Amino acid sequence: MPSYAITGAARGIGFEFVNQLSTDSENIVFALVRSKTTADRLVALGRPNVHILEADITNTNGLKAST
């Protein structure tokens, strides 16, 4: 069961990575966004293997808090 962590998942290339990887239900996809308020498109995918995490990858303490 592969796991993937995708940063910038709310839009652009990050969103498309999440979209493509999550089509395989065996994949677990962790979608990192700066704010969950921008994650509407991710939620709309409705895929149970997508886990949305609010985190700023430039803030180490914030990353630890999101786990």
Steps between C-alpha positions, in 0.01 A plus 500: 500500500700801375474833682562842349534847654418780256572864586309784337209262455223762484572606142711460190745214466460400865126455457547298182753272673242434772228446240704251297654309792171466686325329208671181619323411825810312617692829522480711814542868414579768757407836348679788674338843474579828675135549591212255495277781375674464162445124483148500350611323181677230702191441712288490183705205374326299771773240517548323833870441431572876492591649838513880509752650741538869575871576517758755390809308392720800580400477868647193672285541811189524286591176322543320829163630620318373190592136561 
